[in-house]
Amino acid sequence: MRRGRIRVSIVGMETNMLDTDALPVLTGDIVTPDQPEWDLARRAWNLAVDQRPALVALPADAADVRAVVEYAIRTGLKIAPQGTGHNASAIASLEDTILLSTQRMRGVEIDVAARTARVQAGTLWLEVTEAATPHGLYPLSGSSPDVGVVGYTLGGGLSWLARKHGLAANHVIAIELVTPDGRLVRATADEHADLFWALRGGGGSFGVVTAMELRLLPHAAVHAGMFLWPYDRHAEVLRVWRDWTRTAPDEITTSCRIMHFPPLPELPPFLSGRSVVVIDGAFTGTAKAGAEVVAPLRALGPELDTWAPASPAALSRIHMDSEEPIPYLSETLMADALDDAALAAFAAPIRPGSPLMAGEIRHLGGAVGRVPAGAGAAGSLGGEYLLFGAGMLMGPESAAPVQAALAEFKAAMAPYGNGAAYLNFAERPADPATFYSDASYARLRAIRAAVDPDGRMVGNHPIPAS
Ligand SMILES: Cc1cc2nc3c(=O)[nH]c(=O)nc-3n(C[C@H](O)[C@H](O)[C@H](O)COP(=O)(O)OP(=O)(O)OC[C@H]3O[C@@H](n4cnc5c(N)ncnc54)[C@H](O)[C@@H]3O)c2cc1C
């Protein structure tokens, strides 16, 4: 970091010259707007987002995080913790804000006997699933290998084992964080119990998480994979899948997608330049039991059938999510039921030639719909299906068509939505009340008011103080 006085955008300060001599000295780093590293440091995983914070802090450890929080308190700046920026598009503004990127705080320790993982704040899911694989212990990781464990879990955490085990947030044992007033605390069911409750689903409004301890699930056998058909089978596949989800056991969690791929040499031939319909997911149980469960889907004669025994690391990749930053916009909603008209309405905006690259329906229900004992703020998700549509921004001129197509998608699905939403899938500023029950939302607001009365934390979906 350079020392001296630099010009930054800090609204409300007498001068917008920041004295960098007063910046905290970190084991990690602080990047200021005049440095060559600035553009890389402020970059989010979703490249459609142009993040313009006052500073970027890259702490190396919890002591660094404390130093940054204390600096923010001294200067009146706010703090936006960020792991990867997968959900950066939901942040309303980074004005007067230090972007605190945990990307250098990495590390996983597996306690095989206790079946737990302790992760540093910036750890990615693939780092956990790879460490857990030799032990046959499954974390409740999501569909993307490079989503951050902490951001995902603070928002709920919908995994391929979700219908069996519920949300990942409810498998957290302990969370270490620096509170907005600069204290390093460990929150568990017994210590700082209100904070522990709020953090498990309430998002990044309550402090900067420095480490998390998670329960891992032992499974002798997990089978996972995908079925793929050409796009012209989509109506039939959607209907059969929807019918099948009505009686599918909790042991299986699946998603059904329509996808359009541009012709790119880096894509496998079965995807490059093609429009397809895909069902993927995971089953906890033996190959024979899994084959019986997916038999009605397999009877549709998929062109590709990749179902096979899956390690925790393999589960991280069945969905083929991009492992490189990409620019895109999205829309989401939740539904209790999808009749044939709803399926047709879902598919219509995701037609070939549409600016939308993908439309997805994830099957919820099972344990995702039941609040377990000792749950946090997101005990369950209130809907049977989670819907998602996304379009890539191939250049500035593609923003308007993608936005129009997303508006069409949202309007088409609105009659079937149940008014609820899932924090992690909401990729633009949303009313956080839609993520929670009324009682949970009221409790979250009261806890925010108690721990962060100055509104120092800038989360992706901030909980307002009551
Ligand atoms: C390709 C893709 C696949 C996905 N698949 C799934 C899935 O299968 N299941 C699912 O549930 N979600 C999924 N998501 C959504 C994902 O869980 C959210 O985007 C989540 O917020 C990502 O966390 P992150 O830390 O990577 O992102 P970030 O944008 O870095 O963080 C999101 C928010 O988390 C909070 N946060 C992060 N780190 C900290 C910290 N150390 N302290 C305090 N607050 C913090 C902040 O409020 C931050 O704004 C997916 C997203 C993408 C883009």
The ligand as an SDF file (V2000), in Angstrom:
LIG
                    3D

 53 58  0  0  0  0  0  0  0  0999 V2000
  -22.9200  -20.0020  -10.1500 C   0  0  0  0  0  0  0  0  0  0  0  0
  -23.6330  -19.8970   -8.8220 C   0  0  0  0  0  0  0  0  0  0  0  0
  -24.1160  -21.0550   -8.2160 C   0  0  0  0  0  0  0  0  0  0  0  0
  -24.7760  -20.9810   -6.9890 C   0  0  0  0  0  0  0  0  0  0  0  0
  -25.2740  -22.1260   -6.4190 N   0  0  0  0  0  0  0  0  0  0  0  0
  -25.9090  -22.0580   -5.2210 C   0  0  0  0  0  0  0  0  0  0  0  0
  -26.4390  -23.2120   -4.5920 C   0  0  0  0  0  0  0  0  0  0  0  0
  -26.3490  -24.3270   -5.1160 O   0  0  0  0  0  0  0  0  0  0  0  0
  -27.0690  -23.0760   -3.4200 N   0  0  0  0  0  0  0  0  0  0  0  0
  -27.1710  -21.8710   -2.7830 C   0  0  0  0  0  0  0  0  0  0  0  0
  -27.7180  -21.8150   -1.6910 O   0  0  0  0  0  0  0  0  0  0  0  0
  -26.6630  -20.7660   -3.3460 N   0  0  0  0  0  0  0  0  0  0  0  0
  -26.0550  -20.8300   -4.5450 C   0  0  0  0  0  0  0  0  0  0  0  0
  -25.5760  -19.6990   -5.1320 N   0  0  0  0  0  0  0  0  0  0  0  0
  -25.7580  -18.4290   -4.4580 C   0  0  0  0  0  0  0  0  0  0  0  0
  -24.6430  -18.1720   -3.4640 C   0  0  0  0  0  0  0  0  0  0  0  0
  -24.8240  -18.9830   -2.3350 O   0  0  0  0  0  0  0  0  0  0  0  0
  -24.6640  -16.6950   -3.0670 C   0  0  0  0  0  0  0  0  0  0  0  0
  -24.2980  -15.9320   -4.1810 O   0  0  0  0  0  0  0  0  0  0  0  0
  -23.7380  -16.4200   -1.8930 C   0  0  0  0  0  0  0  0  0  0  0  0
  -24.0230  -15.1540   -1.3780 O   0  0  0  0  0  0  0  0  0  0  0  0
  -22.3120  -16.5000   -2.3340 C   0  0  0  0  0  0  0  0  0  0  0  0
  -21.4360  -16.3360   -1.2630 O   0  0  0  0  0  0  0  0  0  0  0  0
  -19.9850  -15.7530   -1.5620 P   0  0  0  0  0  0  0  0  0  0  0  0
  -19.3110  -15.5520   -0.2740 O   0  0  0  0  0  0  0  0  0  0  0  0
  -19.3480  -16.5690   -2.6030 O   0  0  0  0  0  0  0  0  0  0  0  0
  -20.4120  -14.3800   -2.2460 O   0  0  0  0  0  0  0  0  0  0  0  0
  -20.1580  -12.8730   -1.7780 P   0  0  0  0  0  0  0  0  0  0  0  0
  -20.8310  -12.0260   -2.7980 O   0  0  0  0  0  0  0  0  0  0  0  0
  -18.7260  -12.6550   -1.5370 O   0  0  0  0  0  0  0  0  0  0  0  0
  -20.9060  -12.7690   -0.4020 O   0  0  0  0  0  0  0  0  0  0  0  0
  -22.2950  -12.6500   -0.3340 C   0  0  0  0  0  0  0  0  0  0  0  0
  -22.6350  -11.9360    0.9530 C   0  0  0  0  0  0  0  0  0  0  0  0
  -22.3370  -12.7740    2.0580 O   0  0  0  0  0  0  0  0  0  0  0  0
  -21.9290  -11.9610    3.1500 C   0  0  0  0  0  0  0  0  0  0  0  0
  -20.5670  -12.3450    3.5150 N   0  0  0  0  0  0  0  0  0  0  0  0
  -19.6410  -12.9710    2.7680 C   0  0  0  0  0  0  0  0  0  0  0  0
  -18.5300  -13.1770    3.4990 N   0  0  0  0  0  0  0  0  0  0  0  0
  -18.7610  -12.6500    4.7240 C   0  0  0  0  0  0  0  0  0  0  0  0
  -18.0210  -12.5600    5.9280 C   0  0  0  0  0  0  0  0  0  0  0  0
  -16.7760  -13.0480    6.0520 N   0  0  0  0  0  0  0  0  0  0  0  0
  -18.5960  -11.9640    6.9960 N   0  0  0  0  0  0  0  0  0  0  0  0
  -19.8540  -11.4610    6.9290 C   0  0  0  0  0  0  0  0  0  0  0  0
  -20.5950  -11.5270    5.8170 N   0  0  0  0  0  0  0  0  0  0  0  0
  -20.0620  -12.1230    4.7380 C   0  0  0  0  0  0  0  0  0  0  0  0
  -21.9950  -10.5170    2.7090 C   0  0  0  0  0  0  0  0  0  0  0  0
  -23.2540   -9.9690    3.0710 O   0  0  0  0  0  0  0  0  0  0  0  0
  -21.8780  -10.6400    1.2100 C   0  0  0  0  0  0  0  0  0  0  0  0
  -22.4520   -9.5430    0.5200 O   0  0  0  0  0  0  0  0  0  0  0  0
  -24.9370  -19.7390   -6.3590 C   0  0  0  0  0  0  0  0  0  0  0  0
  -24.4520  -18.5850   -6.9710 C   0  0  0  0  0  0  0  0  0  0  0  0
  -23.8230  -18.6550   -8.1900 C   0  0  0  0  0  0  0  0  0  0  0  0
  -23.3530  -17.3850   -8.8580 C   0  0  0  0  0  0  0  0  0  0  0  0
  1  2  1  0
  2  3  1  0
  2 52  2  0
  3  4  2  0
  4  5  1  0
  4 50  1  0
  5  6  2  0
  6  7  1  0
  6 13  1  0
  7  8  2  0
  7  9  1  0
  9 10  1  0
 10 11  2  0
 10 12  1  0
 12 13  2  0
 13 14  1  0
 14 15  1  0
 14 50  1  0
 15 16  1  0
 16 17  1  0
 16 18  1  0
 18 19  1  0
 18 20  1  0
 20 21  1  0
 20 22  1  0
 22 23  1  0
 23 24  1  0
 24 25  2  0
 24 26  1  0
 24 27  1  0
 27 28  1  0
 28 29  2  0
 28 30  1  0
 28 31  1  0
 31 32  1  0
 32 33  1  0
 33 34  1  0
 33 48  1  0
 34 35  1  0
 35 36  1  0
 35 46  1  0
 36 37  1  0
 36 45  1  0
 37 38  2  0
 38 39  1  0
 39 40  1  0
 39 45  2  0
 40 41  1  0
 40 42  2  0
 42 43  1  0
 43 44  2  0
 44 45  1  0
 46 47  1  0
 46 48  1  0
 48 49  1  0
 50 51  2  0
 51 52  1  0
 52 53  1  0
M  END
$$$$
